[in-house]
Amino acid sequence: MVYYERREYLDAQAVFASERMQTLLREAEQVAASDATVLITGESGSGKEIVARAIHHHSVRRPKSWVDINCTALPEHLLESELFGYERGAFSGADTAKPGLFELANHGTLFLDEIGDLDPRLQVKLLRILDGAAFYRLGGVRKVNVDVRLVTATNQDLRGAAEAGKFRFDLYHRLSQVCLSVPPLRERPEDVIPLAVHFLEQRKPGTRLSREVMDVFAAHSWPGNVRELRNVVIRASVFAQHQEITLENLPEELRHRNFQTNLVRLSVIGEAERTAITQVLLETGGHQVQAAQKLGISRRTLQRKIKSYGIQLQRAVSVAV
């Protein structure tokens, strides 16, 4: 049985067993009580959006709108119109007026993912809004005022980008009133199996992970984080013919990595065993019966291992016949 916590934030589920994620979500709940802007950092696929949703879930803005967008999902000109809206006739194809995401999120929370990729011109506009300034829709003549809690996320070193002149320093400071960092999956291995079980329950209820698969999952570094784990589990569930996910259902690269890991493990164990046998034989003057007794194995097993490891002791003074 795998024990873990499961919490739901805006129809998205957070699944975890590690102390680090427990601490992080407690911090998100504390931050939610304020109206400070929050910058969430972490590798791609580590779960930054879950933390953002937790902040909105615990805030007084929870009954109001939650609006989210990935800043890399649209080209600059489309992103601007999505964020700030436009009036009819503002550009070719603008047949009707459309409110932007800031307006849709009024009195609620707006989550901007991958904020580090925001165009410099939009950075200026965003900074003005954060400073309380009203804005115009594209093609508009009437200013729009909004009351929005802004939460952003990035997989980049935003401070480093600001120091290098690739991101506005004043905007960085405005966005990072509170910073929360999501650890990569490799730094919270306790969460791997609970997450895998959770994804499997969603995809193919009643199916379990074999012991060998759990060992592979626990040993893998998961460079793609939670997203990679979910994709592996979904793929395995598709190919599983019975009610158990086995090694054969895993991607070839994971099976190959498991084989290499086992080879390394066996190599380490073998070298340690060879050293132990050699040391005991030296201590007993090469007497195999005494050595086997000290090692807790039979004489025949000892002889087989001496041959297998190619152990030769020049200092042996006797060998039992």
GILIN-V650437 format. One record per pair of residues at least 12 apart in sequence whose C-alpha atoms are under 8 Angstrom apart, sorted by the first residue. I is the first residue (numbers start at 1). GAP is how many residues later the second one is. D is the distance in whole Angstrom. If there is no record, write none. Layout:
i=(I I)
gap=(GAP GAP)
d=(D D)
This chain:
i=(2 2 3 3 4 4 4 5 9 9 9 9 10 10 12 13 14 15 15 15 15 16 16 16 16 17 17 17 18 18 18 18 20 20 21 24 24 24 25 25 27 28 28 28 28 28 29 29 29 29 31 31 32 32 32 32 32 33 33 33 34 35 36 36 36 37 37 37 37 37 37 37 37 37 38 38 38 38 38 38 38 38 38 39 39 39 39 39 39 39 39 39 39 40 40 40 40 40 40 40 40 40 41 41 41 41 41 41 41 41 42 42 42 42 42 42 42 42 43 43 43 43 43 43 43 44 44 44 45 45 45 45 45 46 46 46 46 46 46 46 46 47 47 48 48 49 49 52 52 52 56 61 61 61 62 63 64 64 64 64 64 65 65 65 65 65 65 66 66 66 66 66 67 67 67 67 67 67 67 68 68 68 68 69 69 69 70 70 70 70 71 71 71 71 71 71 72 72 72 76 80 81 81 81 82 82 83 83 83 84 84 84 84 84 84 84 84 84 85 85 85 85 85 85 85 86 86 86 86 86 86 86 87 87 87 87 88 89 90 90 90 91 99 100 102 102 103 105 106 106 106 107 107 107 107 108 108 108 109 109 109 109 110 110 110 110 111 111 111 111 112 112 112 112 113 113 113 114 114 114 114 115 115 115 116 116 116 116 116 120 120 123 123 124 127 127 127 130 133 134 151 152 158 159 184 185 185 185 185 186 186 186 186 186 189 192 192 192 193 193 193 195 195 195 196 196 196 197 199 199 199 200 200 200 203 203 204 206 207 207 207 207 208 208 208 209 209 209 210 210 210 210 212 212 213 213 213 216 216 220 232 232 235 235 236 236 236 237 274 274 277 277 277 278 278 280 280 281 281 282 282 282 285 285 285 285 286 286 286 286 286 286 287 287 287 287 287 288 288 288 288 289)
gap=(191 192 14 191 12 13 190 12 41 44 45 48 43 47 38 37 36 176 179 180 183 174 175 178 179 173 174 177 170 171 172 173 163 168 161 156 157 158 26 29 153 23 24 26 27 152 25 26 29 30 24 147 23 24 26 27 28 25 26 27 25 114 113 141 142 112 113 114 115 137 138 139 140 141 112 113 114 137 138 139 140 141 142 112 113 114 115 136 137 138 139 140 141 12 111 112 113 114 139 140 141 142 112 113 114 115 138 139 140 141 111 112 113 114 139 140 141 142 111 112 113 139 140 141 182 111 180 181 179 180 181 182 183 136 137 138 139 178 179 180 181 135 179 105 134 64 104 59 99 100 53 46 47 48 46 45 41 42 43 44 45 39 40 41 42 43 44 39 42 43 44 45 34 37 38 41 42 43 44 42 43 44 45 42 43 44 42 43 44 45 41 42 43 44 46 47 42 45 46 43 42 19 56 57 18 19 17 18 19 15 16 17 18 19 51 52 53 54 12 13 14 15 16 52 53 12 13 14 51 52 53 54 50 51 52 53 51 50 48 49 50 48 38 37 44 46 43 43 40 41 42 39 40 41 42 39 40 41 39 40 41 42 38 39 40 41 39 40 41 42 38 39 40 41 39 40 41 38 39 40 41 37 38 39 38 39 40 42 51 47 48 45 48 47 43 44 47 44 12 12 24 23 14 13 41 36 37 40 41 34 35 36 37 39 29 25 26 37 21 24 25 31 34 35 33 34 37 12 31 34 35 33 34 37 31 34 33 37 35 36 37 38 35 36 37 35 36 37 34 35 36 37 34 35 32 33 34 38 42 34 18 19 14 15 13 14 15 12 35 37 14 18 29 33 35 14 15 32 35 31 33 34 30 31 32 33 27 29 30 31 32 33 29 30 31 32 33 14 15 31 32 31)
d=(8 6 7 7 6 5 6 6 7 6 6 6 7 7 7 8 7 8 7 6 7 8 5 7 7 6 5 7 6 8 5 6 8 7 8 8 8 7 7 7 8 7 8 6 5 8 7 6 6 8 7 8 5 7 6 5 8 7 6 7 8 6 8 6 7 7 5 6 8 7 6 6 6 6 7 5 6 6 6 6 5 6 7 6 5 5 8 6 5 8 6 5 6 8 8 6 4 7 6 5 6 7 6 5 6 7 7 6 5 6 8 7 5 8 6 5 6 7 8 5 8 8 8 6 8 6 7 7 6 5 6 5 8 7 7 5 7 8 5 6 7 7 7 7 6 8 8 7 7 8 6 7 5 7 7 8 8 8 6 5 8 7 5 7 7 5 6 6 6 5 6 8 7 7 6 8 6 5 6 6 5 6 7 6 5 6 6 5 6 8 6 6 6 6 7 6 7 7 8 7 7 7 8 7 5 6 5 5 6 7 4 6 6 8 8 7 5 7 8 5 4 4 7 5 6 5 7 7 5 4 6 7 6 6 5 6 8 7 6 5 8 8 8 8 7 7 6 6 5 5 5 7 5 5 7 8 6 6 6 5 6 7 7 6 5 6 6 5 5 8 8 6 5 7 6 5 6 7 6 4 7 6 6 6 6 8 7 6 7 7 8 7 7 8 8 6 8 7 7 7 8 7 7 7 6 8 7 5 7 8 5 6 8 7 7 7 7 8 7 7 7 8 8 8 7 7 6 7 6 7 7 6 7 7 7 7 7 7 8 4 5 7 6 5 6 6 5 7 6 6 6 8 7 7 7 6 6 8 6 8 7 7 8 8 5 6 8 8 6 8 8 8 8 7 8 7 8 8 8 7 7 7 7 5 5 7 7 7 4 6 6 6 7 8 6 5 6 7 8 6 6 6)
